[in-house]
């Protein structure tokens, strides 16, 4: 290499180094916001992130769906900025976060009506009682035929689909229906991805499954939804019945948990502010039920 070429190479290297230094000084903290957790919360987080990035294209927002429990495992170890959750954080998870020095803030973002669904060819089951659902889903249940669920139901095979044990939907359903969290039969097709459950139920005439209301809403043509009777009559999940709480006992709030240390990043503050100001409208766009506007506004005060 000639002296001239070596000099040119050195100048290019110097300019590249200068660019790196300037980028580091100007940008400060990383422009990436990491989210993981509930597949039920995922549609809301995804649409909020997409809309936010239209105004802030330099901010990357990867979103995982490892389930509420899986998301919390990462969150309490400081691996993510935000954890989406379809149930409140457990005491054991709080303790693990405290042990690791992770302080966080809880935000309620929308309401969901956990939906029990069947293949659309099922015309005989329109409503089940909580007692009947318990009989199907309780630990050691051997029910595998619709005729075992209720007298008069046909002699048809029953196969079950539901969230895996890392899912907040699993936690909520087992407590609401079986009376104890994590108490469930295990011989069913399980997945942390609600889209997989939708495909399973919609492709299996012998099926029953459960997942978040949004996944039913956007797949109405390939699913039937059951009304649930908790003793007050048969109530199907709908925007109105979820909003007024009459869809019992399967109406529930949904959350995001935010690492307080991440709030030191202005991009993060802007994102959470945007999330709360737009979650009501955008959650309904993807099939959930928004909170009253004043509930979102009051939570803005939690952003430091």
C-alpha positions as a Markdown table, in Angstrom:
| # | Residue | x | y | z |
|---|---|---|---|---|
| 1 | Unk | 0.0 | 0.0 | 0.0 |
| 2 | Unk | 1.4 | 3.5 | -0.9 |
| 3 | Unk | 1.8 | 6.3 | 1.6 |
| 4 | Unk | -1.1 | 8.1 | -0.1 |
| 5 | Unk | -3.4 | 5.1 | 0.3 |
| 6 | Unk | -2.4 | 4.6 | 4.0 |
| 7 | Unk | -3.1 | 8.3 | 4.6 |
| 8 | Unk | -6.6 | 8.0 | 3.0 |
| 9 | Unk | -7.4 | 4.9 | 5.0 |
| 10 | Unk | -6.4 | 6.6 | 8.2 |
| 11 | Unk | -8.6 | 9.6 | 7.4 |
| 12 | Unk | -11.6 | 7.3 | 6.7 |
| 13 | Unk | -11.1 | 5.5 | 10.0 |
| 14 | Unk | -10.8 | 8.8 | 11.8 |
| 15 | Unk | -14.1 | 10.1 | 10.3 |
| 16 | Unk | -15.9 | 6.8 | 11.1 |
| 17 | Unk | -14.6 | 7.0 | 14.7 |
| 18 | Unk | -15.8 | 10.6 | 14.9 |
| 19 | Unk | -19.3 | 9.6 | 13.7 |
| 20 | Unk | -19.5 | 6.9 | 16.4 |
| 21 | Unk | -18.5 | 9.4 | 19.1 |
| 22 | Unk | -21.0 | 12.0 | 17.9 |
| 23 | Unk | -23.7 | 9.4 | 17.7 |
| 24 | Unk | -23.0 | 8.2 | 21.2 |
| 25 | Unk | -23.0 | 11.8 | 22.6 |
| 26 | Unk | -26.2 | 12.8 | 20.8 |
| 27 | Unk | -28.2 | 9.7 | 21.3 |
| 28 | Unk | -27.5 | 9.0 | 24.9 |
| 29 | Unk | -29.4 | 5.9 | 26.0 |
| 30 | Unk | -30.4 | 3.2 | 23.5 |
| 31 | Unk | -33.4 | 3.9 | 21.3 |
| 32 | Unk | -34.8 | 0.5 | 21.9 |
| 33 | Unk | -37.8 | -0.4 | 24.1 |
| 34 | Unk | -38.1 | -4.1 | 24.9 |
| 35 | Unk | -41.5 | -5.7 | 25.6 |
| 36 | Unk | -42.4 | -9.3 | 26.4 |
| 37 | Unk | -45.2 | -11.1 | 28.2 |
| 38 | Unk | -48.8 | -11.9 | 27.6 |
| 39 | Unk | -50.0 | -12.9 | 24.1 |
| 40 | Unk | -53.4 | -11.5 | 25.2 |
| 41 | Unk | -51.8 | -8.0 | 25.7 |
| 42 | Unk | -49.7 | -8.4 | 22.5 |
| 43 | Unk | -52.3 | -7.0 | 20.1 |
| 44 | Unk | -52.6 | -3.8 | 22.1 |
| 45 | Unk | -48.9 | -3.4 | 22.6 |
| 46 | Unk | -48.3 | -4.1 | 18.9 |
| 47 | Unk | -50.8 | -1.5 | 17.6 |
| 48 | Unk | -49.6 | 1.2 | 20.1 |
| 49 | Unk | -46.0 | 0.5 | 19.1 |
| 50 | Unk | -46.8 | 0.8 | 15.4 |
| 51 | Unk | -48.6 | 4.1 | 15.8 |
| 52 | Unk | -45.9 | 5.5 | 18.1 |
| 53 | Unk | -43.2 | 4.6 | 15.6 |
| 54 | Unk | -44.9 | 6.5 | 12.9 |
| 55 | Unk | -44.0 | 9.6 | 14.8 |
| 56 | Unk | -40.8 | 8.2 | 16.2 |
| 57 | Unk | -39.2 | 6.0 | 13.5 |
| 58 | Unk | -35.9 | 6.0 | 15.3 |
| 59 | Unk | -37.2 | 4.0 | 18.2 |
| 60 | Unk | -37.2 | 0.2 | 17.9 |
| 61 | Unk | -39.8 | -1.7 | 19.9 |
| 62 | Unk | -39.4 | -5.5 | 19.7 |
| 63 | Unk | -42.3 | -7.4 | 21.3 |
| 64 | Unk | -42.2 | -11.0 | 22.5 |
| 65 | Unk | -45.0 | -13.3 | 23.5 |
| 66 | Unk | -43.6 | -15.7 | 26.1 |
| 67 | Unk | -46.7 | -15.5 | 28.2 |
| 68 | Unk | -47.4 | -13.5 | 31.4 |
| 69 | Unk | -45.4 | -15.7 | 33.6 |
| 70 | Unk | -42.6 | -16.0 | 31.0 |
| 71 | Unk | -42.5 | -12.3 | 30.6 |
| 72 | Unk | -42.3 | -11.7 | 34.3 |
| 73 | Unk | -39.4 | -14.1 | 34.6 |
| 74 | Unk | -37.4 | -11.8 | 32.2 |
| 75 | Unk | -38.8 | -8.6 | 33.6 |
| 76 | Unk | -37.8 | -9.3 | 37.3 |
| 77 | Unk | -34.3 | -10.1 | 36.1 |
| 78 | Unk | -34.0 | -6.7 | 34.4 |
| 79 | Unk | -34.0 | -8.1 | 30.8 |
| 80 | Unk | -37.0 | -6.1 | 29.5 |
| 81 | Unk | -38.3 | -2.6 | 29.9 |
| 82 | Unk | -42.0 | -3.5 | 29.8 |
| 83 | Unk | -43.9 | -6.7 | 30.7 |
| 84 | Unk | -47.4 | -7.2 | 29.3 |
| 85 | Unk | -49.7 | -9.1 | 31.8 |
| 86 | Unk | -53.2 | -10.6 | 31.7 |
| 87 | Unk | -53.1 | -10.9 | 35.5 |
| 88 | Unk | -51.6 | -8.9 | 38.3 |
| 89 | Unk | -48.0 | -9.6 | 39.4 |
| 90 | Unk | -47.7 | -12.4 | 42.0 |
| 91 | Unk | -46.1 | -11.8 | 45.4 |
| 92 | Unk | -43.3 | -14.3 | 44.5 |
| 93 | Unk | -42.6 | -12.2 | 41.3 |
| 94 | Unk | -42.5 | -9.0 | 43.4 |
| 95 | Unk | -40.1 | -10.6 | 45.8 |
| 96 | Unk | -37.8 | -11.7 | 42.9 |
| 97 | Unk | -37.9 | -8.2 | 41.4 |
| 98 | Unk | -37.0 | -6.6 | 44.8 |
| 99 | Unk | -34.1 | -9.1 | 45.3 |
| 100 | Unk | -32.7 | -8.0 | 41.9 |
| 101 | Unk | -33.2 | -4.3 | 42.6 |
| 102 | Unk | -36.0 | -3.9 | 40.0 |
| 103 | Unk | -38.5 | -1.2 | 40.9 |
| 104 | Unk | -41.6 | -1.0 | 38.7 |
| 105 | Unk | -44.9 | 0.7 | 38.1 |
| 106 | Unk | -48.1 | -1.0 | 37.2 |
| 107 | Unk | -50.5 | 0.5 | 34.6 |
| 108 | Unk | -54.0 | -0.9 | 33.8 |
| 109 | Unk | -54.5 | -0.6 | 30.0 |
| 110 | Unk | -57.8 | -2.3 | 29.1 |
| 111 | Unk | -60.4 | -4.9 | 30.0 |
| 112 | Unk | -60.8 | -8.4 | 28.5 |
| 113 | Unk | -63.5 | -11.0 | 28.5 |
| 114 | Unk | -61.8 | -14.4 | 28.5 |
| 115 | Unk | -63.7 | -16.3 | 25.8 |
| 116 | Unk | -64.7 | -20.0 | 25.7 |
| 117 | Unk | -64.9 | -21.0 | 22.1 |
| 118 | Unk | -65.8 | -24.0 | 19.9 |
| 119 | Unk | -65.7 | -25.1 | 16.3 |
| 120 | Unk | -68.5 | -23.4 | 14.3 |
| 121 | Unk | -70.1 | -26.7 | 13.5 |
| 122 | Unk | -71.1 | -27.0 | 17.1 |
| 123 | Unk | -74.7 | -25.8 | 17.2 |
| 124 | Unk | -75.9 | -27.6 | 20.4 |
| 125 | Unk | -73.8 | -25.9 | 23.0 |
| 126 | Unk | -74.6 | -22.2 | 23.3 |
| 127 | Unk | -74.2 | -21.7 | 27.1 |
| 128 | Unk | -72.4 | -23.6 | 29.8 |
| 129 | Unk | -72.5 | -23.1 | 33.6 |
| 130 | Unk | -69.4 | -22.4 | 35.6 |
| 131 | Unk | -70.0 | -25.8 | 37.3 |
| 132 | Unk | -70.0 | -27.5 | 33.9 |
| 133 | Unk | -66.8 | -25.7 | 32.8 |
| 134 | Unk | -65.3 | -26.8 | 36.1 |
| 135 | Unk | -66.3 | -30.4 | 35.4 |
| 136 | Unk | -64.5 | -30.3 | 32.1 |
| 137 | Unk | -61.3 | -28.4 | 33.1 |
| 138 | Unk | -60.7 | -29.5 | 36.8 |
| 139 | Unk | -57.6 | -31.6 | 37.6 |
| 140 | Unk | -58.0 | -35.3 | 36.8 |
| 141 | Unk | -61.2 | -34.7 | 34.7 |
| 142 | Unk | -61.7 | -37.6 | 32.4 |
| 143 | Unk | -64.5 | -35.9 | 30.3 |
| 144 | Unk | -63.7 | -36.4 | 26.6 |
| 145 | Unk | -67.2 | -36.5 | 25.2 |
| 146 | Unk | -69.9 | -33.8 | 25.0 |
| 147 | Unk | -72.5 | -36.3 | 26.3 |
| 148 | Unk | -70.6 | -36.4 | 29.6 |
| 149 | Unk | -71.0 | -32.6 | 30.0 |
| 150 | Unk | -74.8 | -32.4 | 30.1 |
| 151 | Unk | -77.6 | -34.8 | 29.6 |
| 152 | Unk | -79.0 | -34.3 | 26.1 |
| 153 | Unk | -75.7 | -33.3 | 24.5 |
| 154 | Unk | -74.8 | -35.6 | 21.6 |
| 155 | Unk | -72.3 | -38.4 | 21.7 |
| 156 | Unk | -69.4 | -36.4 | 20.2 |
| 157 | Unk | -65.7 | -36.4 | 21.0 |
| 158 | Unk | -64.4 | -33.4 | 23.0 |
| 159 | Unk | -60.8 | -32.2 | 22.6 |
| 160 | Unk | -59.5 | -29.2 | 24.5 |
| 161 | Unk | -57.2 | -26.3 | 23.7 |
| 162 | Unk | -55.9 | -23.7 | 26.1 |
| 163 | Unk | -53.0 | -21.5 | 27.2 |
| 164 | Unk | -49.8 | -23.1 | 28.7 |
| 165 | Unk | -48.9 | -22.7 | 32.3 |
| 166 | Unk | -46.8 | -19.6 | 31.8 |
| 167 | Unk | -49.9 | -17.8 | 30.6 |
| 168 | Unk | -51.8 | -15.2 | 32.7 |
| 169 | Unk | -54.9 | -16.4 | 31.0 |
| 170 | Unk | -54.3 | -19.9 | 32.3 |
| 171 | Unk | -53.8 | -18.5 | 35.8 |
| 172 | Unk | -57.0 | -16.4 | 35.6 |
| 173 | Unk | -59.2 | -19.1 | 34.1 |
| 174 | Unk | -58.1 | -21.8 | 36.6 |
| 175 | Unk | -58.8 | -19.6 | 39.6 |
| 176 | Unk | -62.2 | -18.3 | 38.2 |
| 177 | Unk | -63.5 | -21.6 | 37.1 |
| 178 | Unk | -61.7 | -24.3 | 39.2 |
| 179 | Unk | -61.4 | -22.1 | 42.3 |
| 180 | Unk | -57.6 | -22.3 | 42.6 |
| 181 | Unk | -54.9 | -20.8 | 40.4 |
| 182 | Unk | -52.9 | -23.4 | 38.4 |
| 183 | Unk | -55.4 | -26.1 | 39.2 |
| 184 | Unk | -56.3 | -27.7 | 35.8 |
| 185 | Unk | -56.3 | -31.0 | 33.9 |
| 186 | Unk | -53.1 | -31.3 | 31.9 |
| 187 | Unk | -54.2 | -33.4 | 29.0 |
| 188 | Unk | -55.1 | -30.7 | 26.5 |
| 189 | Unk | -53.3 | -29.0 | 23.6 |
| 190 | Unk | -51.4 | -26.0 | 25.2 |
| 191 | Unk | -49.7 | -23.0 | 23.6 |
| 192 | Unk | -48.4 | -19.6 | 24.7 |
| 193 | Unk | -49.5 | -18.2 | 21.4 |
| 194 | Unk | -53.3 | -17.5 | 21.1 |
| 195 | Unk | -53.1 | -17.7 | 17.3 |
| 196 | Unk | -52.1 | -21.3 | 17.6 |
| 197 | Unk | -55.1 | -22.0 | 19.8 |
| 198 | Unk | -57.4 | -20.2 | 17.3 |
| 199 | Unk | -56.1 | -22.4 | 14.5 |
| 200 | Unk | -56.5 | -25.5 | 16.7 |
| 201 | Unk | -60.1 | -24.9 | 17.7 |
| 202 | Unk | -61.2 | -23.6 | 14.2 |
| 203 | Unk | -59.7 | -26.7 | 12.6 |
| 204 | Unk | -61.1 | -29.3 | 15.0 |
| 205 | Unk | -64.8 | -30.2 | 15.0 |
| 206 | Unk | -64.4 | -31.9 | 18.4 |
| 207 | Unk | -62.9 | -28.8 | 20.1 |
| 208 | Unk | -63.3 | -26.4 | 22.9 |
| 209 | Unk | -60.7 | -23.8 | 23.9 |
| 210 | Unk | -60.3 | -20.4 | 25.7 |
| 211 | Unk | -58.3 | -17.2 | 25.2 |
| 212 | Unk | -58.7 | -13.4 | 25.1 |
| 213 | Unk | -61.7 | -11.7 | 23.6 |
| 214 | Unk | -59.8 | -10.0 | 20.8 |
| 215 | Unk | -58.7 | -13.3 | 19.3 |
| 216 | Unk | -62.4 | -14.4 | 19.2 |
| 217 | Unk | -63.4 | -11.0 | 17.8 |
| 218 | Unk | -61.1 | -11.2 | 14.8 |
| 219 | Unk | -61.9 | -14.9 | 14.1 |
| 220 | Unk | -65.7 | -14.8 | 14.5 |
| 221 | Unk | -66.2 | -16.5 | 11.1 |
| 222 | Unk | -64.3 | -19.6 | 12.2 |
| 223 | Unk | -65.4 | -19.9 | 15.9 |
| 224 | Unk | -68.5 | -20.1 | 18.0 |
| 225 | Unk | -68.4 | -18.4 | 21.4 |
| 226 | Unk | -70.1 | -19.8 | 24.5 |
| 227 | Unk | -72.2 | -17.7 | 26.9 |
| 228 | Unk | -71.3 | -18.4 | 30.6 |
| 229 | Unk | -73.8 | -18.8 | 33.4 |
| 230 | Unk | -72.5 | -18.0 | 36.9 |
| 231 | Unk | -75.9 | -18.3 | 38.4 |
| 232 | Unk | -77.2 | -15.0 | 37.0 |
| 233 | Unk | -78.2 | -16.3 | 33.5 |
| 234 | Unk | -76.3 | -17.0 | 30.3 |
| 235 | Unk | -74.1 | -14.0 | 29.3 |
| 236 | Unk | -71.9 | -14.0 | 26.2 |
| 237 | Unk | -68.7 | -11.9 | 26.1 |
| 238 | Unk | -69.3 | -8.6 | 24.4 |
| 239 | Unk | -68.0 | -5.0 | 24.7 |
| 240 | Unk | -71.0 | -4.1 | 26.8 |
| 241 | Unk | -71.0 | -7.2 | 29.1 |
| 242 | Unk | -67.3 | -6.9 | 29.7 |
| 243 | Unk | -67.5 | -3.2 | 30.3 |
| 244 | Unk | -70.3 | -3.4 | 32.8 |
| 245 | Unk | -68.9 | -6.6 | 34.5 |
| 246 | Unk | -72.0 | -8.7 | 33.8 |
| 247 | Unk | -69.9 | -11.3 | 31.9 |
| 248 | Unk | -68.8 | -13.1 | 35.1 |
| 249 | Unk | -66.5 | -14.5 | 36.2 |
| 250 | Unk | -64.3 | -14.1 | 33.1 |
| 251 | Unk | -64.0 | -10.3 | 32.7 |
| 252 | Unk | -60.6 | -9.1 | 33.8 |
| 253 | Unk | -58.2 | -6.1 | 33.6 |
| 254 | Unk | -55.0 | -6.2 | 31.6 |
| 255 | Unk | -51.7 | -4.5 | 32.6 |
| 256 | Unk | -48.3 | -3.4 | 31.6 |
| 257 | Unk | -45.5 | -3.3 | 34.1 |
| 258 | Unk | -42.7 | -0.7 | 33.5 |
| 259 | Unk | -39.2 | -0.9 | 34.9 |
| 260 | Unk | -38.7 | 2.5 | 36.7 |
| 261 | Unk | -35.1 | 2.6 | 35.7 |
| 262 | Unk | -36.1 | 2.6 | 32.0 |
| 263 | Unk | -38.2 | 5.7 | 32.6 |
| 264 | Unk | -35.0 | 7.7 | 32.8 |
| 265 | Unk | -34.9 | 7.3 | 29.0 |
| 266 | Unk | -37.0 | 10.1 | 27.4 |
| 267 | Unk | -38.0 | 7.8 | 24.6 |
| 268 | Unk | -39.5 | 5.5 | 27.2 |
| 269 | Unk | -41.4 | 8.3 | 28.9 |
| 270 | Unk | -42.7 | 9.4 | 25.6 |
| 271 | Unk | -43.8 | 5.9 | 24.7 |
| 272 | Unk | -45.7 | 5.3 | 28.0 |
| 273 | Unk | -47.3 | 8.7 | 27.8 |
| 274 | Unk | -48.4 | 7.9 | 24.3 |
| 275 | Unk | -49.6 | 4.4 | 25.4 |
| 276 | Unk | -51.9 | 5.8 | 28.1 |
| 277 | Unk | -53.3 | 8.6 | 26.0 |
| 278 | Unk | -54.2 | 6.2 | 23.2 |
| 279 | Unk | -54.7 | 2.8 | 24.8 |
| 280 | Unk | -58.5 | 3.3 | 25.1 |
| 281 | Unk | -59.1 | 3.9 | 21.4 |
| 282 | Unk | -56.5 | 1.4 | 20.2 |
| 283 | Unk | -57.5 | -1.4 | 22.5 |
| 284 | Unk | -61.0 | -1.3 | 21.1 |
| 285 | Unk | -59.6 | -1.2 | 17.6 |
| 286 | Unk | -58.0 | -4.6 | 18.2 |
| 287 | Unk | -61.1 | -6.1 | 20.0 |
| 288 | Unk | -60.7 | -5.2 | 23.7 |
| 289 | Unk | -62.6 | -2.8 | 25.9 |
| 290 | Unk | -61.0 | 0.6 | 26.9 |
| 291 | Unk | -61.1 | 2.1 | 30.3 |
| 292 | Unk | -62.9 | 5.4 | 31.1 |
| 293 | Unk | -60.7 | 8.3 | 29.9 |
| 294 | Unk | -60.2 | 9.6 | 33.4 |
| 295 | Unk | -58.6 | 6.3 | 34.4 |
| 296 | Unk | -55.9 | 6.7 | 31.8 |
| 297 | Unk | -55.4 | 10.4 | 32.7 |
| 298 | Unk | -55.0 | 9.6 | 36.4 |
| 299 | Unk | -52.3 | 7.1 | 35.6 |
| 300 | Unk | -50.2 | 9.7 | 33.7 |
| 301 | Unk | -49.3 | 11.1 | 37.1 |
| 302 | Unk | -47.4 | 7.8 | 37.7 |
| 303 | Unk | -44.9 | 8.7 | 35.0 |
| 304 | Unk | -41.9 | 10.5 | 36.7 |
